[in-house]
Amino acid sequence: MDGTEMLASRLGVVAVFVENRLEAAPRVNQVLSDFGHIVVGRMGVPYRERGLSVMAVIVDGTTDEIGAMTGRLGAVPGVSVKAALRRKSATDGDGQ
């Protein structure tokens, strides 16, 4: 990434709730793979008592990229998504 791309980049966490893991997981994983260039890391936990899985996906990308990813994830039946993005900072992009 050059300096202008880094300044446009936002750091965030995307919460993904999957109600029917067996049916939704392949589509969710495909979307995450398609957006692998903005995925920093991910953690998933099956919550058996509630019959769903919860994922936290750390992303670093433009708001357009993050929005496209969350939109595709949210379009998968049985999946709900919420993103929390870090506020832009004066030090973003300078390595500090």
C-alpha positions in Angstrom: 0.0 0.0 0.0 1.2 3.5 -0.7 0.6 6.4 1.6 -2.7 7.5 0.1 -4.1 4.0 0.3 -3.1 3.7 4.0 -4.8 7.1 4.8 -8.0 5.9 3.2 -7.8 2.6 5.1 -9.9 2.0 8.2 -9.3 -0.5 11.0 -12.4 -2.3 12.4 -14.0 -5.4 13.7 -16.9 -7.1 12.0 -19.2 -9.3 14.1 -20.8 -12.1 12.1 -23.7 -14.1 13.6 -24.4 -17.4 11.8 -27.7 -19.2 12.7 -27.4 -22.2 10.4 -23.7 -23.0 10.3 -23.9 -26.1 8.1 -25.7 -24.3 5.3 -24.2 -20.8 5.7 -20.5 -21.6 6.5 -19.4 -22.3 2.9 -20.9 -19.0 1.6 -19.5 -17.1 4.6 -16.0 -18.6 4.1 -16.2 -17.8 0.4 -17.0 -14.1 1.0 -14.2 -13.9 3.6 -11.8 -15.5 1.1 -12.9 -13.0 -1.6 -12.1 -10.2 0.8 -8.9 -11.8 2.2 -6.9 -8.8 1.2 -8.6 -6.7 4.0 -8.9 -9.5 6.6 -6.2 -9.2 9.3 -7.5 -12.0 11.4 -10.6 -13.9 12.5 -11.9 -15.9 15.4 -15.1 -18.0 15.5 -16.9 -19.6 18.4 -19.8 -22.0 18.2 -22.4 -21.0 20.8 -24.3 -24.3 21.0 -26.7 -23.2 23.7 -28.1 -20.6 21.4 -27.7 -22.7 18.2 -25.4 -20.2 16.4 -21.8 -19.3 15.8 -20.2 -16.0 16.4 -17.2 -14.6 14.5 -15.1 -11.6 15.0 -13.3 -10.5 11.9 -10.6 -7.8 12.1 -10.4 -5.8 8.9 -8.2 -3.1 7.5 -9.6 -1.6 4.3 -11.5 1.3 2.8 -15.1 1.9 3.9 -16.2 0.8 0.5 -14.4 -2.5 0.8 -15.6 -3.1 4.3 -19.2 -2.2 3.2 -19.0 -4.5 0.2 -17.9 -7.4 2.4 -20.5 -6.8 5.1 -23.2 -6.4 2.5 -22.3 -9.8 0.9 -22.1 -11.5 4.3 -25.5 -10.0 5.4 -27.1 -11.3 2.1 -26.4 -14.9 3.2 -29.6 -16.4 4.7 -29.2 -16.9 8.4 -26.3 -14.4 8.7 -26.4 -11.0 10.5 -23.5 -8.6 10.5 -22.4 -5.5 12.4 -19.2 -3.5 11.8 -17.4 -1.2 14.2 -14.8 1.0 12.6 -12.0 2.9 14.4 -12.2 6.6 14.1 -9.7 8.2 11.8 -6.7 9.5 13.7 -4.1 12.2 12.9 -1.4 9.5 13.3 -3.0 7.0 10.9 -0.6 5.9 8.2 2.6 7.3 9.7 3.6 4.0 11.5 3.0 5.3 15.0 
